[in-house]
Amino acid sequence: MYADHTLAEIAGQAIIAIYFIWQGIKNAMLWNTNVGRLRDKGFPGHISLAFGFALQFPGAFMLLFDWHAETGAWLLIAFTALATAIFHRYWTMTDPQRAYHFLLMHCNFCITGGLLLLV
């Protein structure tokens, strides 16, 4: 685990993993709210949320424990791309939501950039 990593690489990988774990726990605690949000977007709520967690949690723990970290990063890239496409359609919104979701979409692009450094 982390045998060939620098301290900076270990810290970066752990920070990304912990971010996704923390957000996943937060979203799991808001299960019904998130099911409703997915249904409002036209998706089957429970199945879609479970699918998202099936990408998010294994990917994050794979990064955290440096076990098939490249695969974990790809899982998190897929999760981030799907979540961004579903929830941050800023072009369909008006301000202030438009500006906020535009910012969130760009933050997710940056997160994806960090994940690409791990693959």
DSSP file (Angstrom, degrees, kcal/mol; ACC not computed):
  #  RESIDUE AA STRUCTURE BP1 BP2  ACC     N-H-->O    O-->H-N    N-H-->O    O-->H-N    TCO  KAPPA ALPHA  PHI   PSI    X-CA   Y-CA   Z-CA
    1    1 A M              0   0    0      0, 0.0    65,-0.1     0, 0.0    66,-0.1   0.000 360.0 360.0 360.0 120.1    0.0    0.0    0.0
    2    2 A Y    >   +     0   0    0     64,-0.3     3,-1.4     1,-0.1     8,-0.1   0.686 360.0 146.2  59.2  22.0    1.5    3.3   -1.1
    3    3 A A  T 3  S+     0   0    0      1,-0.3    -1,-0.1     0, 0.0     0, 0.0   0.860  73.5  33.7 -59.9 -39.2    4.9    1.7   -1.4
    4    4 A D  T 3  S+     0   0    0      2,-0.0     2,-0.3     0, 0.0    -1,-0.3   0.144  98.6 108.3-105.4  20.4    6.1    3.7   -4.4
    5    5 A H    <   -     0   0    0     -3,-1.4     2,-0.1    -4,-0.1     3,-0.0  -0.688  63.6-128.4 -99.6 148.3    4.3    7.0   -3.5
    6    6 A T     >  -     0   0    0     -2,-0.3     4,-2.4     1,-0.1     5,-0.2  -0.444  34.9-104.8 -79.8 166.8    5.7   10.3   -2.3
    7    7 A L  H  > S+     0   0    0      1,-0.2     4,-2.6     2,-0.2     5,-0.2   0.892 123.7  52.7 -59.9 -39.6    4.1   11.8    0.8
    8    8 A A  H  > S+     0   0    0      2,-0.2     4,-2.6     1,-0.2    -1,-0.2   0.892 108.9  49.2 -64.2 -39.9    2.4   14.4   -1.4
    9    9 A E  H  > S+     0   0    0      2,-0.2     4,-2.5     1,-0.2     5,-0.2   0.903 111.6  48.9 -66.0 -41.3    0.9   11.6   -3.6
   10   10 A I  H  X S+     0   0    0     -4,-2.4     4,-2.6     2,-0.2     5,-0.2   0.941 113.2  47.0 -62.4 -47.2   -0.3    9.7   -0.5
   11   11 A A  H  X S+     0   0    0     -4,-2.6     4,-2.6     2,-0.2    -2,-0.2   0.928 113.5  48.0 -61.7 -45.9   -1.9   12.9    0.9
   12   12 A G  H  X S+     0   0    0     -4,-2.6     4,-2.2     2,-0.2    -1,-0.2   0.922 113.5  46.5 -61.7 -45.4   -3.6   13.8   -2.4
   13   13 A Q  H  X S+     0   0    0     -4,-2.5     4,-2.3     1,-0.2    -1,-0.2   0.909 114.5  47.5 -64.4 -42.9   -4.9   10.3   -3.0
   14   14 A A  H  X S+     0   0    0     -4,-2.6     4,-2.9    -5,-0.2     5,-0.2   0.896 110.3  52.2 -66.6 -40.3   -6.2   10.1    0.6
   15   15 A I  H  X S+     0   0    0     -4,-2.6     4,-2.2    -5,-0.2    -2,-0.2   0.927 111.3  46.7 -62.6 -45.0   -7.8   13.6    0.5
   16   16 A I  H  X S+     0   0    0     -4,-2.2     4,-2.0     2,-0.2    -2,-0.2   0.934 114.3  47.8 -61.8 -45.8   -9.7   12.7   -2.7
   17   17 A A  H  X S+     0   0    0     -4,-2.3     4,-2.4     1,-0.2    -2,-0.2   0.932 112.1  48.1 -61.7 -47.2  -10.8    9.4   -1.3
   18   18 A I  H  X S+     0   0    0     -4,-2.9     4,-2.9     1,-0.2     5,-0.2   0.870 108.0  56.5 -64.0 -36.9  -12.0   10.9    2.0
   19   19 A Y  H  X S+     0   0    0     -4,-2.2     4,-2.6    -5,-0.2    -1,-0.2   0.948 110.7  43.4 -57.4 -49.6  -13.9   13.6    0.1
   20   20 A F  H  X S+     0   0    0     -4,-2.0     4,-2.2     2,-0.2    -2,-0.2   0.872 114.6  49.7 -67.8 -36.8  -15.9   11.0   -1.8
   21   21 A I  H  X S+     0   0    0     -4,-2.4     4,-2.5     2,-0.2    -2,-0.2   0.941 112.7  47.3 -64.8 -46.8  -16.5    8.9    1.3
   22   22 A W  H  X S+     0   0    0     -4,-2.9     4,-2.5     1,-0.2    -2,-0.2   0.931 114.0  46.3 -60.4 -47.6  -17.7   11.9    3.2
   23   23 A Q  H  X S+     0   0    0     -4,-2.6     4,-2.6    -5,-0.2    -1,-0.2   0.878 111.8  52.7 -64.7 -36.8  -20.0   13.1    0.5
   24   24 A G  H  X S+     0   0    0     -4,-2.2     4,-2.4    -5,-0.2    -2,-0.2   0.919 109.8  47.3 -64.2 -43.8  -21.3    9.6    0.0
   25   25 A I  H  X S+     0   0    0     -4,-2.5     4,-2.1     2,-0.2    -2,-0.2   0.929 112.4  50.4 -61.7 -45.2  -22.2    9.2    3.7
   26   26 A K  H  X S+     0   0    0     -4,-2.5     4,-0.8     1,-0.2    -2,-0.2   0.924 113.6  44.8 -59.1 -45.1  -23.8   12.6    3.6
   27   27 A N  H  < S+     0   0    0     -4,-2.6     7,-0.3     1,-0.2    -1,-0.2   0.829 109.9  54.7 -71.9 -31.2  -25.9   11.7    0.6
   28   28 A A  H >< S+     0   0    0     -4,-2.4     3,-1.3     1,-0.2    -1,-0.2   0.874 105.1  54.1 -66.3 -36.4  -26.8    8.3    2.1
   29   29 A M  H 3< S+     0   0    0     -4,-2.1    -1,-0.2     1,-0.3    -2,-0.2   0.736 109.7  48.4 -68.4 -21.7  -28.1   10.0    5.2
   30   30 A L  T 3X S+     0   0    0     -4,-0.8     4,-2.7    -3,-0.2    -1,-0.3  -0.157  75.6 140.1-105.9  36.6  -30.3   12.1    2.8
   31   31 A W  H <>  +     0   0    0     -3,-1.3     4,-2.6     1,-0.2     5,-0.2   0.894  69.7  44.2 -49.6 -55.4  -31.5    9.0    1.0
   32   32 A N  H  > S+     0   0    0      1,-0.2     4,-2.2     2,-0.2    -1,-0.2   0.882 113.4  51.3 -63.3 -38.9  -35.2   10.0    0.5
   33   33 A T  H  > S+     0   0    0      1,-0.2     4,-2.2     2,-0.2    -1,-0.2   0.928 112.9  45.5 -61.4 -45.0  -34.3   13.5   -0.5
   34   34 A N  H  X S+     0   0    0     -4,-2.7     4,-2.3    -7,-0.3    -2,-0.2   0.847 109.0  54.8 -71.2 -33.7  -31.8   12.2   -3.1
   35   35 A V  H  X S+     0   0    0     -4,-2.6     4,-2.5    -5,-0.3    -1,-0.2   0.933 110.5  48.1 -60.8 -44.3  -34.3    9.7   -4.4
   36   36 A G  H  X S+     0   0    0     -4,-2.2     4,-2.5     2,-0.2    -2,-0.2   0.897 109.4  51.8 -62.3 -41.8  -36.8   12.5   -4.9
   37   37 A R  H  X S+     0   0    0     -4,-2.2     4,-0.9     2,-0.2    -1,-0.2   0.904 111.5  47.3 -62.9 -41.0  -34.2   14.6   -6.7
   38   38 A L  H ><>S+     0   0    0     -4,-2.3     5,-2.4     2,-0.2     3,-0.5   0.912 111.3  50.5 -67.0 -42.1  -33.4   11.8   -9.1
   39   39 A R  H ><5S+     0   0    0     -4,-2.5     3,-1.8     1,-0.2    -2,-0.2   0.898 105.6  56.9 -61.6 -39.7  -37.1   11.1   -9.7
   40   40 A D  H 3<5S+     0   0    0     -4,-2.5    -1,-0.2     1,-0.3    -2,-0.2   0.786 106.0  51.4 -61.2 -26.4  -37.6   14.9  -10.4
   41   41 A K  T <<5S-     0   0    0     -4,-0.9    -1,-0.3    -3,-0.5    -2,-0.2   0.417 126.9-101.6 -90.5   0.8  -34.9   14.5  -13.1
   42   42 A G  T < 5S+     0   0    0     -3,-1.8    -3,-0.2     1,-0.3    -2,-0.1   0.641  81.2 124.7  92.3  15.9  -36.7   11.5  -14.7
   43   43 A F  S   <S-     0   0    0     -5,-2.4     2,-0.8    -6,-0.1    -1,-0.3  -0.760  74.5 -99.6-106.1 152.7  -34.6    8.7  -13.2
   44   44 A P     >  -     0   0    0      0, 0.0     4,-2.8     0, 0.0     5,-0.3  -0.627  42.8-148.5 -69.6 111.2  -35.7    5.7  -11.2
   45   45 A G  H  > S+     0   0    0     -2,-0.8     4,-2.5     1,-0.2     5,-0.2   0.888  83.2  38.3 -54.8 -59.5  -34.7    7.1   -7.8
   46   46 A H  H  > S+     0   0    0      1,-0.2     4,-2.4     2,-0.2    -1,-0.2   0.921 120.1  45.9 -64.0 -44.8  -33.7    4.1   -5.7
   47   47 A I  H  > S+     0   0    0      1,-0.2     4,-2.4     2,-0.2    -1,-0.2   0.921 114.3  48.4 -64.5 -43.8  -32.0    2.2   -8.5
   48   48 A S  H  X S+     0   0    0     -4,-2.8     4,-2.3     2,-0.2    -2,-0.2   0.909 112.8  47.3 -64.5 -42.5  -30.1    5.3   -9.7
   49   49 A L  H  X S+     0   0    0     -4,-2.5     4,-2.4    -5,-0.3    -1,-0.2   0.918 112.5  49.2 -66.1 -43.0  -29.0    6.3   -6.2
   50   50 A A  H  X S+     0   0    0     -4,-2.4     4,-2.0    -5,-0.2    -2,-0.2   0.894 110.4  51.5 -63.0 -39.2  -27.8    2.7   -5.4
   51   51 A F  H  X S+     0   0    0     -4,-2.4     4,-1.0     2,-0.2    -2,-0.2   0.915 108.8  51.3 -62.9 -42.7  -25.9    2.6   -8.7
   52   52 A G  H >X S+     0   0    0     -4,-2.3     4,-2.9     1,-0.2     3,-0.7   0.924 111.0  46.9 -60.0 -44.7  -24.2    5.9   -7.8
   53   53 A F  H 3X S+     0   0    0     -4,-2.4     4,-2.1     1,-0.2    -1,-0.2   0.834 105.0  61.4 -66.3 -31.2  -23.2    4.5   -4.5
   54   54 A A  H 3< S+     0   0    0     -4,-2.0    -1,-0.2    -5,-0.2    -2,-0.2   0.738 114.3  35.7 -68.2 -21.7  -21.9    1.3   -6.2
   55   55 A L  H <X S+     0   0    0     -4,-1.0     4,-1.5    -3,-0.7    -2,-0.2   0.846 120.4  47.5 -88.5 -46.4  -19.5    3.5   -8.1
   56   56 A Q  H  X S+     0   0    0     -4,-2.9     4,-2.4    -5,-0.2     5,-0.2   0.939 111.9  42.0 -67.3 -53.9  -18.7    6.0   -5.4
   57   57 A F  H  X S+     0   0    0     -4,-2.1     4,-2.6     2,-0.2     5,-0.3   0.942 117.1  43.7 -68.8 -48.8  -18.0    3.9   -2.3
   58   58 A P  H  > S+     0   0    0      0, 0.0     4,-2.6     0, 0.0     5,-0.2   0.937 115.8  50.3 -60.9 -42.1  -15.9    1.1   -3.9
   59   59 A G  H  X S+     0   0    0     -4,-1.5     4,-1.9     1,-0.2    -2,-0.2   0.924 112.3  46.6 -59.8 -44.5  -13.9    3.7   -6.0
   60   60 A A  H  X S+     0   0    0     -4,-2.4     4,-2.7     1,-0.2    -1,-0.2   0.911 114.2  46.2 -66.4 -42.7  -13.2    5.8   -2.9
   61   61 A F  H  X S+     0   0    0     -4,-2.6     4,-2.5     2,-0.2     6,-0.3   0.853 108.6  56.3 -70.7 -32.5  -12.1    2.9   -0.7
   62   62 A M  H  <>S+     0   0    0     -4,-2.6     5,-2.1    -5,-0.3     4,-0.2   0.905 112.3  43.2 -62.7 -39.6  -10.0    1.5   -3.5
   63   63 A L  H ><5S+     0   0    0     -4,-1.9     3,-1.2    -5,-0.2    -2,-0.2   0.939 112.3  52.7 -67.6 -46.9   -8.2    4.9   -3.6
   64   64 A L  H 3<5S+     0   0    0     -4,-2.7    -2,-0.2     1,-0.3    -1,-0.2   0.894 118.3  35.4 -58.8 -42.1   -8.0    5.2    0.2
   65   65 A F  T 3<5S-     0   0    0     -4,-2.5    -1,-0.3    -5,-0.1    -2,-0.2   0.351 106.1-125.7 -95.3   6.9   -6.4    1.7    0.6
   66   66 A D  T < 5 +     0   0    0     -3,-1.2     2,-0.6    -4,-0.2   -64,-0.3   0.863  61.0 145.0  51.6  41.3   -4.4    2.0   -2.7
   67   67 A W  S   <S-     0   0    0     -5,-2.1    -1,-0.2    -6,-0.3     5,-0.2  -0.937  83.3 -21.5-111.7 109.4   -5.8   -1.2   -3.9
   68   68 A H  S  > S+     0   0    0     -2,-0.6     4,-2.2    -3,-0.1     3,-0.4   0.944  84.4 174.2  52.4  50.4   -6.4   -1.1   -7.7
   69   69 A A  H  >  +     0   0    0      1,-0.2     4,-2.7     2,-0.2     5,-0.2   0.825  69.4  58.4 -60.4 -34.3   -6.3    2.6   -7.3
   70   70 A E  H  > S+     0   0    0      2,-0.2     4,-2.1     1,-0.2    -1,-0.2   0.934 108.2  45.6 -63.1 -44.2   -6.4    3.2  -11.1
   71   71 A T  H  > S+     0   0    0     -3,-0.4     4,-2.3     2,-0.2    -2,-0.2   0.913 112.1  52.5 -63.1 -42.3   -9.7    1.3  -11.3
   72   72 A G  H  X S+     0   0    0     -4,-2.2     4,-2.1     1,-0.2    -2,-0.2   0.903 107.8  51.2 -59.5 -41.5  -11.0    3.2   -8.3
   73   73 A A  H  X S+     0   0    0     -4,-2.7     4,-2.3     1,-0.2    -1,-0.2   0.907 109.0  50.8 -63.4 -41.0  -10.2    6.5   -9.9
   74   74 A W  H  X S+     0   0    0     -4,-2.1     4,-2.5     2,-0.2    -1,-0.2   0.892 108.4  52.4 -64.3 -38.6  -12.0    5.4  -13.1
   75   75 A L  H  X S+     0   0    0     -4,-2.3     4,-2.5     1,-0.2    -1,-0.2   0.918 111.7  46.3 -60.9 -42.2  -15.1    4.5  -11.0
   76   76 A L  H  X S+     0   0    0     -4,-2.1     4,-2.7     2,-0.2    -2,-0.2   0.838 109.8  53.7 -71.4 -32.4  -15.0    8.0   -9.4
   77   77 A I  H  X S+     0   0    0     -4,-2.3     4,-2.6     2,-0.2    -2,-0.2   0.935 111.0  46.5 -64.0 -45.4  -14.5    9.6  -12.8
   78   78 A A  H  X S+     0   0    0     -4,-2.5     4,-2.5     2,-0.2     5,-0.2   0.927 113.5  49.0 -61.5 -44.8  -17.6    7.8  -14.1
   79   79 A F  H  X S+     0   0    0     -4,-2.5     4,-2.8     1,-0.2     5,-0.2   0.933 112.6  47.3 -59.6 -47.2  -19.5    8.8  -10.9
   80   80 A T  H  X S+     0   0    0     -4,-2.7     4,-2.4     1,-0.2    -1,-0.2   0.898 112.0  49.8 -64.2 -41.4  -18.5   12.4  -11.2
   81   81 A A  H  X S+     0   0    0     -4,-2.6     4,-2.4     2,-0.2    -1,-0.2   0.928 114.1  44.9 -63.5 -45.0  -19.4   12.6  -14.8
   82   82 A L  H  X S+     0   0    0     -4,-2.5     4,-2.2     2,-0.2     5,-0.2   0.936 114.2  48.1 -65.1 -46.7  -22.8   11.1  -14.3
   83   83 A A  H  X S+     0   0    0     -4,-2.8     4,-2.8    -5,-0.2     5,-0.4   0.900 113.2  48.9 -61.8 -40.3  -23.6   13.2  -11.2
   84   84 A T  H  X S+     0   0    0     -4,-2.4     4,-2.0    -5,-0.2    -1,-0.2   0.931 111.5  48.8 -64.7 -45.6  -22.5   16.4  -13.1
   85   85 A A  H  < S+     0   0    0     -4,-2.4    -1,-0.2    -5,-0.2    -2,-0.2   0.839 118.5  40.7 -63.8 -33.4  -24.6   15.5  -16.1
   86   86 A I  H  < S+     0   0    0     -4,-2.2     3,-0.3    -5,-0.2    -2,-0.2   0.919 128.0  23.7 -81.3 -45.5  -27.7   14.8  -14.0
   87   87 A F  H  < S+     0   0    0     -4,-2.8    -3,-0.2    -5,-0.2    -2,-0.2   0.624 114.8  55.7-104.3 -14.4  -27.6   17.6  -11.4
   88   88 A H     <  +     0   0    0     -4,-2.0     2,-2.2    -5,-0.4     3,-0.2  -0.231  53.2 143.4-119.5  46.7  -25.6   20.5  -12.8
   89   89 A R    >   +     0   0    0     -3,-0.3     3,-2.1     1,-0.2     4,-0.2  -0.502  19.7 169.7 -80.2  69.5  -27.4   21.3  -16.0
   90   90 A Y  G >   +     0   0    0     -2,-2.2     3,-1.9     1,-0.3    -1,-0.2   0.776  64.8  69.0 -59.1 -29.1  -26.7   25.0  -15.4
   91   91 A W  G 3  S+     0   0    0      1,-0.3    -1,-0.3    -3,-0.2    -2,-0.1   0.642  97.1  53.8 -68.1 -13.2  -27.9   26.0  -19.0
   92   92 A T  G <  S+     0   0    0     -3,-2.1    -1,-0.3     6,-0.1     2,-0.2   0.386 102.7  75.9 -96.8   2.9  -31.5   25.0  -18.0
   93   93 A M    <   -     0   0    0     -3,-1.9     2,-0.3    -4,-0.2    -3,-0.0  -0.619  69.1-133.3-114.0 167.1  -31.5   27.3  -14.9
   94   94 A T    >>  -     0   0    0     -2,-0.2     4,-1.7     1,-0.0     3,-0.7  -0.810  50.3 -49.3-112.6 160.7  -31.7   31.0  -14.1
   95   95 A D  T 34 S+     0   0    0      1,-0.3    -1,-0.0    -2,-0.3     0, 0.0  -0.400 117.8  27.0 -66.1 145.5  -29.5   33.0  -11.8
   96   96 A P  T 3> S+     0   0    0      0, 0.0     4,-2.1     0, 0.0    -1,-0.3  -0.998 130.3  43.0 -86.1 -11.5  -28.6   32.5   -9.0
   97   97 A Q  H <> S+     0   0    0     -3,-0.7     4,-2.8     1,-0.2     5,-0.3   0.881 111.9  57.4 -62.1 -36.3  -29.0   28.8   -9.4
   98   98 A R  H  X S+     0   0    0     -4,-1.7     4,-2.1     1,-0.2    -1,-0.2   0.943 109.1  43.4 -59.2 -50.0  -27.4   29.0  -12.9
   99   99 A A  H  > S+     0   0    0      1,-0.2     4,-2.0     2,-0.2    -1,-0.2   0.889 114.4  51.2 -64.6 -39.2  -24.2   30.6  -11.6
  100  100 A Y  H  X S+     0   0    0     -4,-2.1     4,-2.3     2,-0.2    -2,-0.2   0.926 113.2  43.3 -64.7 -45.8  -24.0   28.2   -8.6
  101  101 A H  H  X S+     0   0    0     -4,-2.8     4,-2.4     2,-0.2   -11,-0.2   0.801 109.7  57.3 -73.7 -28.5  -24.4   25.1  -10.8
  102  102 A F  H  X S+     0   0    0     -4,-2.1     4,-1.8    -5,-0.3    -1,-0.2   0.923 109.7  46.2 -62.1 -44.0  -21.9   26.5  -13.3
  103  103 A L  H  X S+     0   0    0     -4,-2.0     4,-2.3     2,-0.2    -2,-0.2   0.923 111.9  50.2 -63.4 -45.8  -19.4   26.7  -10.5
  104  104 A L  H  X S+     0   0    0     -4,-2.3     4,-2.2     1,-0.2    -2,-0.2   0.886 108.3  53.2 -62.1 -39.1  -20.2   23.2   -9.2
  105  105 A M  H  X S+     0   0    0     -4,-2.4     4,-1.6     1,-0.2    -1,-0.2   0.912 110.6  47.0 -62.2 -41.6  -19.8   21.8  -12.7
  106  106 A H  H  X S+     0   0    0     -4,-1.8     4,-2.0     2,-0.2    -2,-0.2   0.859 108.6  54.5 -70.4 -34.5  -16.3   23.4  -13.0
  107  107 A C  H  X S+     0   0    0     -4,-2.3     4,-2.3     1,-0.2    -1,-0.2   0.909 107.6  51.2 -61.6 -40.7  -15.4   22.1   -9.5
  108  108 A N  H  X S+     0   0    0     -4,-2.2     4,-2.4     1,-0.2    -2,-0.2   0.849 105.8  54.8 -66.7 -33.1  -16.3   18.6  -10.7
  109  109 A F  H  X S+     0   0    0     -4,-1.6     4,-2.1     2,-0.2    -1,-0.2   0.912 109.3  48.3 -62.3 -41.1  -14.1   19.2  -13.8
  110  110 A C  H  X S+     0   0    0     -4,-2.0     4,-2.0     2,-0.2    -2,-0.2   0.901 110.0  50.8 -66.5 -40.6  -11.2   20.0  -11.4
  111  111 A I  H  X S+     0   0    0     -4,-2.3     4,-2.2     1,-0.2    -1,-0.2   0.915 109.2  51.9 -61.3 -42.7  -11.9   16.9   -9.3
  112  112 A T  H  X S+     0   0    0     -4,-2.4     4,-2.5     1,-0.2    -2,-0.2   0.888 106.2  54.9 -61.8 -38.6  -11.9   14.8  -12.5
  113  113 A G  H  X S+     0   0    0     -4,-2.1     4,-1.2     2,-0.2    -1,-0.2   0.911 107.6  49.0 -59.4 -42.9   -8.5   16.4  -13.3
  114  114 A G  H  < S+     0   0    0     -4,-2.0     4,-0.5     1,-0.2    -2,-0.2   0.887 111.2  49.9 -63.8 -38.9   -7.1   15.3  -10.0
  115  115 A L  H >X S+     0   0    0     -4,-2.2     3,-1.3     1,-0.2     4,-0.6   0.881 104.8  57.7 -67.5 -37.1   -8.5   11.8  -10.6
  116  116 A L  H >< S+     0   0    0     -4,-2.5     3,-0.8     1,-0.3    -1,-0.2   0.815  97.4  62.1 -63.6 -28.4   -6.9   11.6  -14.0
  117  117 A L  T 3< S+     0   0    0     -4,-1.2    -1,-0.3     1,-0.2    -2,-0.2   0.745 100.9  54.8 -65.8 -21.3   -3.6   12.2  -12.4
  118  118 A L  T <4        0   0    0     -3,-1.3    -1,-0.2    -4,-0.5    -2,-0.2   0.629 360.0 360.0 -87.8 -14.2   -4.1    8.9  -10.5
  119  119 A V    <<        0   0    0     -3,-0.8    -1,-0.2    -4,-0.6    -2,-0.2   0.432 360.0 360.0 -98.2 360.0   -4.7    6.9  -13.7
